[in-house]
Amino acid sequence: MATNRNILTLDEFTIQEMRVFPQATGQLAGLLRDIGLAGKRINVEVNRAGLVDILGDEGSTNVQGEEVKKLDIFANNQLMGVLRHGISCAGIGSEELDDIVVFDDEISNKSKYICLFDPLDGSSNIDVNVSIGTIFSVYRRVSELGKPATKEDFLQPGNKQVAAGYIVYGSSTMLVYATKRGVNGFTLDQSIGEYLLSHPNIKCPPIGKMYSVNHGNFFVFEQGVKEYITACQKKDATNGGPYTQRYIGSMVSDVHRNLIRGGIFLYPTTTLKPKGKLRLLYECNPFAYIVEKAGGRATNGFINILDVIPIELHERSALYIGSMKMMDELEGHMNTTKK
Ligand code: P6P
């Protein structure tokens, strides 16, 4: 299929975006392209996973105490490699690494940004061929340029992000990222190895008919959450219920679907996970930033999750995220409980 010249590639789009900001140095555009390159390499291995003996547990366990799949390590190393050898990133934080990695070389120390990522979210689904994804979050450094990045660069609230995005390795491979100018989605055309702007200016519908939650935890949810889930199952649900329940168990896929079609994703605290399961810095915050820039909203059950001041690199949080009106409905039930 001839490439339609009207469909911009990721590179063309990020370069054109720079024209809007004459003072732009190109570092952020370069960082996004670097992540896109890593995504192409990860995509190849994800697609080959069933064929090459890359499956199976690495045998080690990561900071989360989870069995690490070989693809997790591969994805982590691809992202760390492109960012270390680029000109835009002073250091990284990763779900797969106990602590931050400060690149500490002359070029990296002059770089304006740091990046946090979950290199392969949903990796427990790798062996059963369910879609998985890479999630990333970009901050402008608060430490002195020219010197190595510091931990403070990584422990900023989500509302300080300058960009956030994900790559979903699904029926097609898509890179979606948000900046203050909005949310745009790019589908990988494997025939030319380019991401093409397939979903310009993504807006999250204000209401949808899908809710996404692990029902197995229902009886340990707080009362307000139970009330909301029950309301979703009734004919008189706001948007003409009962709503459909969809839970892939891969956050990238569940939140991506809701971003495009409208919907809500809930991962409340549970008795086993009293602080929540999902990681604030490289799962909750990037998605909250993306969904908010698309017109939706995200909380930790108490406040806008983007306002939470992080304490630790791998801290967990409850997450409620999705269409604005569905979030309002949910909070109506949760606030009832809290009164
Ligand atoms: P549960 C995958 O392990 C993950 O981190 C997210 O991608 C996903 O939404 C969630 O955990 C699933 O968790 O406890 O419902 O299996």
Boltz pocket constraint, residues with backbone or C-beta under 6 A from the ligand:
constraints:
  - pocket:
      binder: B
      contacts: [[A, 121], [A, 122], [A, 123], [A, 124], [A, 214], [A, 249], [A, 250], [A, 251], [A, 252], [A, 254], [A, 277], [A, 278]]
      max_distance: 6.0
